[in-house]
Amino acid sequence: MAVKSKKAALTEYALLRGVCAVVNAIPYPLACALARGFAWFLVEVVRFKRKRTFERIKGCFPEKTHSDVRRIAIMSLSNVLMSAVEMIRASSLDKAWIERHVRDVHVYADRLKAIADEGKGVVIMVPHSGNWYMAAWAMARCGVPLFAIAAKQRNPYIDAWMNRQYGEGLDVVERGSARVMAEIKARLSKGQCFAILPDLRVPAKDVEVPFLNGTANVSHGGASFATAVGAPVVVAIMRRENGKHVFDHLGTLRPDPELSRKEDSVRLTRETMALLDAAIKKTPEHWFWYNKRWILQPVQ
């Protein structure tokens, strides 16, 4: 991965810190209101990726009216911008803030702890829906032994900033490092919880699944960690409702010792994606429709 020049990196970082200063200086409700207003402006006035995004939504939901598609697109972008607000303010999101803004957070934290206490760790599958960072922060702030993987950013200053924003209680393993696979398995074997977003478009043919009225080529990597150590897979989604974050625990899947690890990984991947597909179709406005790496493109 090419690293940016020092001048470009510092310029980007200065702009980021300027935005951070403004967002941190105003009340959280106002920051979210401005994010929603800016999302409307981008979709309706700037027409940011409007044609492509509308076509994506209509293609997945042909029964939706133009008004429905427009609402989903605006709400989806609003959610992305509000998630950015929360990332910027992450260092101040303590346990008390989490308890006020994440509904029934201790119920879900206790449920995960109970599964982790079985001693084989937990693989938590969450999609690009709602604020997936908030899902991790909430569990970590409530004492769930949580870790995740993340790619190193091209800008080293922004990479360091993001690592600071992850906060206490959430360990982040760098993707692509030499020992990442071994470290994930070792942490799971110690009873820790591994949060991962299913890789929904991989260059090589892997597991093709029905998804959003199309076909997605999905990596079985997350499930393979579960089968390697016998860890259960918790499938969950996060969404916003009336100003709060809400967890939906969609299911707990367990490895089948009678299957080979590859067969079981494929099965767990298919069952995970079926649960996520149903949940996203139920509340599509929380899905990240603006991802440039669109997923409904099966490998030929």
C-alpha positions as CSV (number, residue, x, y, z in Angstrom):
1,M,0.0,0.0,0.0
2,A,1.5,3.4,-1.1
3,V,1.9,5.9,1.7
4,K,1.0,9.5,1.0
5,S,3.6,12.2,0.8
6,K,4.3,14.0,4.1
7,K,2.8,17.3,2.8
8,A,-0.4,15.6,1.6
9,A,-0.7,13.6,4.8
10,L,-0.2,16.6,7.0
11,T,-2.8,18.6,5.0
12,E,-5.4,15.9,5.3
13,Y,-4.7,15.5,9.0
14,A,-5.0,19.3,9.5
15,L,-8.4,19.3,7.8
16,L,-9.5,16.4,9.9
17,R,-8.5,18.0,13.1
18,G,-10.2,21.2,12.1
19,V,-13.5,19.3,11.5
20,C,-12.9,17.5,14.8
21,A,-12.6,20.8,16.6
22,V,-15.9,22.0,15.3
23,V,-17.8,18.7,15.9
24,N,-16.4,18.4,19.5
25,A,-17.3,22.0,20.3
26,I,-21.0,21.7,19.7
27,P,-23.6,19.6,21.5
28,Y,-24.0,16.0,20.2
29,P,-27.7,16.4,19.2
30,L,-26.8,19.5,17.2
31,A,-23.9,17.7,15.5
32,C,-26.2,14.9,14.5
33,A,-28.9,17.3,13.3
34,L,-26.3,19.0,11.1
35,A,-25.1,15.6,9.8
36,R,-28.7,14.8,8.7
37,G,-29.1,18.2,7.1
38,F,-25.8,17.8,5.2
39,A,-26.9,14.3,4.0
40,W,-30.1,15.8,2.6
41,F,-28.1,18.6,0.9
42,L,-25.6,16.1,-0.6
43,V,-28.4,13.9,-2.0
44,E,-30.9,16.5,-3.1
45,V,-28.7,19.5,-4.1
46,V,-25.2,18.1,-4.9
47,R,-26.7,14.8,-6.1
48,F,-23.8,12.9,-4.6
49,K,-23.7,9.4,-6.2
50,R,-27.4,9.8,-6.5
51,K,-28.1,8.0,-9.8
52,R,-25.9,4.9,-8.9
53,T,-27.3,4.7,-5.3
54,F,-30.9,5.0,-6.4
55,E,-30.3,2.3,-9.0
56,R,-28.8,0.0,-6.4
57,I,-31.7,0.4,-4.0
58,K,-34.3,0.0,-6.8
59,G,-32.5,-3.0,-8.1
60,C,-32.7,-4.7,-4.7
61,F,-36.2,-3.5,-4.0
62,P,-38.1,-3.2,-7.3
63,E,-41.4,-2.8,-5.4
64,K,-40.2,0.4,-3.7
65,T,-41.5,3.7,-5.0
66,H,-39.2,6.6,-6.0
67,S,-40.1,8.3,-2.7
68,D,-39.2,5.2,-0.8
69,V,-35.8,4.9,-2.6
70,R,-35.1,8.6,-2.0
71,R,-35.9,8.2,1.7
72,I,-33.6,5.2,2.1
73,A,-30.8,6.9,0.3
74,I,-31.0,10.0,2.5
75,M,-31.3,8.1,5.7
76,S,-28.4,5.8,4.7
77,L,-26.1,8.8,4.1
78,S,-27.4,10.5,7.3
79,N,-26.4,7.4,9.2
80,V,-22.9,7.4,7.7
81,L,-22.4,11.1,8.7
82,M,-23.7,10.6,12.2
83,S,-21.4,7.6,12.6
84,A,-18.5,10.0,11.6
85,V,-19.7,12.4,14.3
86,E,-19.5,9.6,16.8
87,M,-16.1,8.5,15.6
88,I,-14.8,12.1,16.1
89,R,-16.3,12.2,19.6
90,A,-15.3,8.6,20.5
91,S,-12.8,9.6,23.2
92,S,-15.7,11.2,25.2
93,L,-18.1,8.3,24.8
94,D,-17.7,6.8,28.2
95,K,-19.8,4.0,29.8
96,A,-22.4,6.5,31.1
97,W,-22.9,7.9,27.6
98,I,-23.2,4.4,26.2
99,E,-25.8,3.5,28.7
100,R,-27.9,6.6,27.8
101,H,-27.6,6.1,24.0
102,V,-27.5,2.3,23.4
103,R,-30.7,0.6,24.4
104,D,-30.4,-2.4,26.7
105,V,-26.7,-2.4,26.3
106,H,-26.1,-4.5,29.4
107,V,-28.5,-7.2,28.3
108,Y,-26.5,-7.8,25.2
109,A,-23.1,-7.4,26.9
110,D,-24.1,-10.0,29.5
111,R,-25.3,-12.3,26.8
112,L,-22.0,-12.1,25.0
113,K,-20.0,-12.6,28.2
114,A,-22.0,-15.7,29.0
115,I,-21.2,-17.2,25.6
116,A,-17.5,-16.2,26.0
117,D,-17.4,-17.8,29.4
118,E,-17.9,-21.2,27.7
119,G,-14.2,-20.9,27.0
120,K,-13.9,-21.0,23.2
121,G,-14.3,-17.4,22.4
122,V,-17.0,-15.8,20.2
123,V,-16.9,-14.7,16.5
124,I,-19.3,-11.8,16.2
125,M,-20.6,-11.1,12.6
126,V,-21.9,-7.6,12.0
127,P,-22.6,-5.9,8.6
128,H,-22.0,-2.4,7.3
129,S,-25.3,-1.3,8.9
130,G,-25.9,1.3,11.7
131,N,-22.8,2.4,13.4
132,W,-20.8,-0.9,13.6
133,Y,-18.1,1.0,15.5
134,M,-20.7,1.9,18.2
135,A,-21.5,-1.8,18.5
136,A,-17.9,-2.5,19.3
137,W,-17.5,0.5,21.6
138,A,-20.6,-0.4,23.5
139,M,-19.5,-4.0,24.2
140,A,-16.0,-3.0,25.1
141,R,-17.1,-0.2,27.5
142,C,-19.3,-2.8,29.3
143,G,-16.4,-5.2,29.9
144,V,-16.7,-7.6,27.0
145,P,-13.2,-8.9,26.0
146,L,-13.4,-7.7,22.5
147,F,-11.0,-7.3,19.6
148,A,-11.1,-6.7,15.9
149,I,-8.9,-6.3,12.8
150,A,-8.4,-3.2,10.8
151,A,-6.3,-2.2,7.8
152,K,-3.6,0.4,8.2
153,Q,-4.5,3.8,6.7
154,R,-2.4,5.3,3.9
155,N,-2.1,8.4,6.0
156,P,0.0,7.6,9.1
157,Y,-1.3,10.6,11.0
158,I,-4.9,9.6,10.4
159,D,-4.0,5.9,11.2
160,A,-2.6,6.9,14.6
161,W,-5.7,9.1,15.2
162,M,-8.1,6.3,14.4
163,N,-6.2,3.9,16.7
164,R,-6.6,6.5,19.5
165,Q,-10.3,6.8,18.7
166,Y,-10.9,3.1,19.1
167,G,-10.5,3.7,22.8
168,E,-9.8,1.6,25.9
169,G,-11.2,-2.0,25.9
170,L,-11.2,-2.5,22.2
171,D,-8.0,-4.2,20.9
172,V,-7.3,-3.8,17.2
173,V,-5.1,-6.2,15.3
174,E,-3.5,-4.9,12.1
175,R,-4.8,-6.6,9.0
176,G,-2.1,-8.1,6.8
177,S,0.5,-8.5,9.6
178,A,2.5,-11.7,9.5
179,R,1.0,-13.3,12.6
180,V,-2.6,-12.0,12.3
181,M,-4.2,-15.4,11.7
182,A,-2.3,-17.1,14.6
183,E,-3.1,-14.2,16.9
184,I,-6.8,-14.3,16.2
185,K,-7.0,-18.0,16.9
186,A,-4.9,-17.6,20.1
187,R,-7.2,-14.8,21.4
188,L,-10.3,-16.9,20.6
189,S,-8.8,-19.8,22.5
190,K,-8.5,-17.6,25.5
191,G,-12.2,-16.8,25.4
192,Q,-12.1,-13.4,23.8
193,C,-14.7,-12.1,21.3
194,F,-13.7,-11.4,17.7
195,A,-15.8,-8.8,15.9
196,I,-15.7,-9.0,12.1
197,L,-17.6,-7.6,9.2
198,P,-18.1,-10.3,6.5
199,D,-16.0,-9.6,3.5
200,L,-18.8,-9.2,0.9
201,R,-16.7,-9.1,-2.3
202,V,-13.5,-11.0,-2.6
203,P,-11.5,-11.4,-5.8
204,A,-11.4,-15.2,-5.8
205,K,-14.5,-17.4,-6.0
206,D,-15.5,-18.3,-2.5
207,V,-19.1,-18.7,-1.1
208,E,-21.8,-17.4,-3.3
209,V,-25.0,-16.5,-1.4
210,P,-28.3,-15.0,-2.2
211,F,-28.2,-11.4,-0.9
212,L,-30.4,-8.4,-1.5
213,N,-32.2,-10.0,-4.4
214,G,-28.8,-10.7,-6.1
215,T,-25.8,-12.9,-5.5
216,A,-22.8,-12.0,-3.4
217,N,-19.4,-13.7,-3.3
218,V,-18.6,-13.8,0.4
219,S,-15.4,-14.8,2.2
220,H,-15.7,-17.7,4.6
221,G,-12.8,-16.3,6.6
222,G,-14.8,-15.2,9.6
223,A,-16.5,-18.6,9.9
224,S,-13.2,-20.4,9.5
225,F,-11.9,-18.9,12.7
226,A,-15.0,-20.3,14.5
227,T,-14.5,-23.8,13.1
228,A,-10.8,-23.8,13.9
229,V,-11.4,-23.4,17.6
230,G,-15.0,-24.5,18.0
231,A,-16.2,-20.9,18.8
232,P,-19.9,-20.0,18.4
233,V,-20.9,-17.3,15.8
234,V,-23.1,-14.5,17.1
235,V,-24.9,-12.7,14.2
236,A,-26.0,-9.2,15.1
237,I,-26.9,-5.9,13.5
238,M,-27.1,-2.4,14.8
239,R,-29.6,0.3,13.8
240,R,-30.8,3.7,15.0
241,E,-34.3,4.2,16.4
242,N,-35.6,7.4,17.9
243,G,-32.2,8.8,18.6
244,K,-30.8,5.6,20.2
245,H,-28.7,2.8,19.0
246,V,-30.4,-0.6,19.0
247,F,-28.8,-4.1,18.8
248,D,-30.7,-6.9,17.1
249,H,-29.2,-10.2,18.1
250,L,-30.2,-12.3,15.1
251,G,-28.9,-15.6,16.1
252,T,-26.2,-17.8,17.6
253,L,-24.7,-20.4,15.3
254,R,-22.5,-23.2,16.5
255,P,-19.9,-25.3,14.6
256,D,-20.9,-28.9,13.7
257,P,-18.1,-31.3,14.6
258,E,-19.4,-33.9,12.2
259,L,-18.6,-31.7,9.2
260,S,-15.1,-30.9,7.8
261,R,-13.9,-27.4,8.7
262,K,-14.3,-26.2,5.2
263,E,-17.8,-27.6,4.9
264,D,-18.8,-26.1,8.2
265,S,-17.3,-22.8,7.4
266,V,-19.4,-22.6,4.2
267,R,-22.5,-23.6,6.1
268,L,-21.9,-21.0,8.8
269,T,-21.3,-18.3,6.2
270,R,-24.5,-19.2,4.4
271,E,-26.6,-19.1,7.6
272,T,-25.0,-15.9,8.7
273,M,-25.7,-14.2,5.4
274,A,-29.3,-15.4,5.4
275,L,-29.9,-13.8,8.8
276,L,-28.2,-10.5,7.7
277,D,-30.1,-10.5,4.4
278,A,-33.5,-10.7,6.2
279,A,-32.5,-8.0,8.7
280,I,-31.2,-5.6,6.1
281,K,-34.4,-6.0,4.0
282,K,-36.4,-5.2,7.1
283,T,-34.6,-1.9,7.7
284,P,-32.7,-1.0,4.5
285,E,-32.2,2.6,5.5
286,H,-29.5,1.5,7.9
287,W,-27.4,-0.3,5.2
288,F,-24.4,1.4,3.7
289,W,-25.6,1.8,0.1
290,Y,-22.8,4.1,-0.9
291,N,-19.9,1.6,-0.6
292,K,-17.8,1.9,-3.8
293,R,-17.0,-1.8,-3.7
294,W,-20.5,-2.9,-4.5
295,I,-21.1,-6.6,-3.7
296,L,-23.7,-8.0,-6.1
297,Q,-21.1,-9.0,-8.6
298,P,-20.4,-12.8,-8.6
299,V,-17.0,-13.9,-9.6
300,Q,-17.0,-15.3,-13.2
